[in-house]
Amino acid sequence: MTRPEQLTPEFRALSAKLGQDPLRVQGPGGNTSIKDGNVMWIKASGTELAEAETSDIFIAVDRKAALAEVHGAGDGSCKATVIDPTISLRPSIETTFHAALDWPVVVHTHSVATIMHAISPEGRAAATEKLSDLPALSVPYRKPGLPLTLEILRRLTPETQVIILENHGLICCGRTVAETNELIEEVERRLSLPARDLSGEVDRPAPDGTEWATRATGLATDRRCFDLARTGSYYPDHVVFLGPALPTSGADPERPVHLVEGHGAAIRTDATASQRAMLQCLADVFARLPEDWTVEPIGPTAEADLLNWDAEKYRQALAERS
Ligand SMILES: [Zn+2]
């Protein structure tokens, strides 16, 4: 039996608040769940948390069936765990870790403050220090879905309520919506760092079919940002929405964004809202990156994996390009 009343106004409000803040969630990224007994309500794949109060973005899944997928049943997508057979939405690709975390409320965001720490060895060490008195742990990068869930489970303790996902984001868990919200805000407060301004007008017309993303100009004009952006991808949704790294002038015109060195970030005029949000996310992350922190990209194999490309062919294509 699914009881939609489990989806409390408080839970919907927290989901919407996070979804509407580009420093916490970009486009359809992030997901929240609330469980009671064997029923877990979770955001559906492709929907946006920002709409949690205005549309039906949550679906009920059978938690036991989802847990069985964690332990080898099914394909880990949890498609078959949706309770109402008439629903065509699929549960979030991250459903397995929501099911595996034994807390009533689980919130996963692509928090800019967390990502900024989680892409850097020095940042990860700093985050561990800043969160040392919280029930927190850090998990190395794995592909979202079952591989990530299994890595979380290898490290999880019954007390864990805060999980830093390296090169990915943040998970917070609690007994209630209020407790979870307080924990999220505490983590955000501790991880926040001042942002540089990477916005700027561009002194030339944008290349054909594109417009300047003037809030992200620094990605092309700041030497360090430019080098980081064109040489690597740092978290999964960047690759999913914008492709690997950010190409520079002369790139495949199908790519949604390219950087014009020394001038600006050109985004296709037909780019989607999610692509625009992901470009802004990269600028927001780099704007907060301390100068003395090094940064680790996820690497070509992980990029190919996210795009379901054959890893070897992809490596060859990369080699040809450079
Ligand atoms: Zn995620």
Residues whose N, C-alpha, C, O or C-beta is under 5 A from the ligand:
A	BS01	ZN	G30
